[in-house]
Amino acid sequence: MAGKDRKKQLARQRYERQQQRQAQEAARSRRLKIISAAAGVAVIVVGGVAFMVFTGKDDESTAAEPKCTYKEAPGEGAPKGLGTPPATPAQKGVVQTTVKTNQGAVEMQLYADKAPCTVNSFAYLAQKNFFDKTSCHRLTSGGLNVLQCGDPTAKGTGGPGYQYANENTNGAMYTEGTLAMAHSQLPDSNGSQFFMVYKDSQLPPDYTVFGKITKGLDVLQKVAKAGSDPKGDGKPKKKVEIQDVTIAGK
């Protein structure tokens, strides 16, 4: 082969090798881009899954069901075999409740999320007909404007035979329509006695707020207008007897 032709052949081979390398580089570059993009998608997907899994675990650990402790306590008037509410509350969110009295019905919303053990106890007693045919034994007026009920003896000393701790008292205010628990001077002595605020009242934040009155406030105000004996703090002159307490869905 002539020298000139040999040079042409070598040049053509170099050119072909260059073209092949460029094609290989281009193909490799394309593969890297595809892999990178796929990895990006994988990271996003994995990140999303990781977030969801983490969130799920967090919800499971921090949103555990509340556990309630109901301790045996002296209490007059409790029916035999009443027992205590379950440790795990069955109610959640807002619970619609109606207290039917001889003076009219009072409708309420109970705060199961804010005071789970209190609402759990109240619902338990209602389902056991504990409140039926009991009289609201105390009416106050002045700085404290409440009608107090839930004592089976109507003497202020009765209860369900168990007691439990306060809830939802931080910054509590006892404005018109508030539903709250009464207790003795002993700590964690909530039982069955509760009070309904018919007019803004002054109280230290030491009484569990577990709901509000949504309808029937006029029933309480009618009773309050009739007064109490003794005046200002005593037995309502207009007798109030609870006939039935209904928990929505129960």
Residue pairs with C-beta under 8 A, 6 or more apart in sequence:
1 9
65 88
65 89
66 88
66 89
66 116
66 117
67 87
67 88
68 85
68 86
68 87
68 88
68 89
68 116
68 117
68 120
68 121
68 164
69 87
69 117
69 164
69 165
70 84
70 85
70 87
70 117
70 121
70 162
70 163
70 164
71 162
71 163
71 164
71 188
72 84
72 161
72 162
73 159
73 161
73 162
73 163
73 189
73 191
74 159
74 161
75 158
75 159
75 160
75 161
75 162
75 163
75 191
75 192
76 152
76 153
76 155
76 157
76 158
76 159
77 151
77 152
77 153
77 158
77 159
78 152
78 158
78 159
78 160
78 161
79 128
79 130
79 152
82 128
82 130
82 160
82 161
84 124
84 162
85 117
85 120
85 121
85 123
85 124
85 125
86 120
86 124
89 112
89 116
89 117
89 119
89 120
90 120
90 123
91 110
91 112
91 116
91 119
91 120
91 123
91 247
92 112
92 113
93 112
93 113
94 109
94 110
94 111
94 112
95 109
95 110
95 112
95 119
95 123
95 211
95 247
95 248
96 107
96 108
96 109
96 110
96 247
96 248
97 107
97 108
97 109
97 110
97 122
97 126
97 211
97 245
97 246
97 247
97 248
98 105
98 106
98 107
98 108
98 245
98 246
99 105
99 106
99 107
99 108
99 131
99 149
99 216
99 242
99 244
99 245
100 242
100 243
100 244
100 245
100 246
101 136
101 219
101 240
101 241
101 242
101 243
102 239
102 240
102 241
102 243
103 219
103 222
103 223
103 238
103 240
104 216
104 218
104 219
104 222
105 215
105 216
105 219
106 196
106 213
106 215
106 216
106 217
106 219
106 220
107 213
107 214
107 215
107 216
108 179
108 211
108 212
108 213
108 214
109 211
109 212
109 214
110 119
110 122
110 123
110 179
110 210
110 211
111 119
111 168
111 209
111 210
111 211
112 119
112 120
114 167
114 168
114 209
114 210
115 167
115 168
115 208
115 209
115 210
115 211
116 167
117 164
117 165
117 167
118 164
118 167
118 168
118 181
118 190
118 208
118 210
119 210
119 211
121 160
121 164
121 190
121 192
122 194
122 210
123 247
123 250
125 131
125 160
125 192
125 245
126 245
126 246
126 247
126 250
127 247
127 250
129 244
130 152
130 160
130 192
131 149
131 150
131 192
131 242
131 244
131 245
132 242
132 243
132 244
132 245
133 241
133 242
133 243
134 149
134 150
134 151
134 152
134 154
134 241
134 242
135 149
135 154
135 239
135 240
135 241
135 242
136 147
136 148
136 149
136 223
136 236
136 240
136 241
136 242
137 148
137 149
137 151
137 154
137 155
137 156
137 235
138 146
138 147
138 148
138 156
138 195
138 228
138 233
138 234
138 235
138 236
139 146
139 147
139 148
139 223
139 224
139 227
139 228
139 233
139 234
139 235
139 236
140 146
140 148
140 228
140 232
140 233
141 224
141 227
141 228
141 231
141 232
141 233
142 232
143 201
143 202
144 201
144 202
144 203
144 233
145 197
145 198
145 199
145 200
145 201
145 224
146 174
146 195
146 196
146 197
146 198
146 201
147 195
147 196
147 198
147 220
147 223
147 224
147 236
147 240
148 156
148 182
148 193
148 194
148 195
149 193
149 194
149 195
149 196
149 240
149 242
150 182
150 191
150 192
150 193
150 194
151 157
151 158
151 159
151 192
151 193
152 158
152 159
152 192
156 193
158 192
158 193
159 191
159 192
159 193
160 191
160 192
162 191
163 183
163 188
163 189
163 190
163 191
164 188
164 190
165 187
165 188
165 190
166 181
166 183
166 188
166 190
166 206
166 207
166 208
167 208
167 210
168 208
168 209
168 210
169 205
169 206
169 207
169 208
169 209
170 205
171 205
172 180
172 205
172 206
172 207
172 208
172 209
173 205
174 180
174 197
174 200
174 201
174 202
174 203
174 207
174 209
175 197
175 200
175 201
176 197
176 198
176 199
176 200
176 217
177 197
177 212
177 213
177 214
177 217
178 196
178 197
178 201
178 209
178 212
178 213
179 194
179 195
179 196
179 197
179 209
179 210
179 211
179 212
179 213
180 194
180 195
180 197
180 207
180 208
180 209
180 210
181 190
181 193
181 194
181 195
181 207
181 208
181 210
182 190
182 193
182 194
182 195
182 207
183 189
183 190
183 191
183 193
183 207
190 208
194 210
195 207
196 213
196 220
198 217
198 220
198 221
198 223
198 224
199 221
199 224
213 220
222 238
223 236
223 238
223 240
226 236
226 237
226 238
227 236
227 237
228 234
228 235
228 236
228 237
229 235
229 237
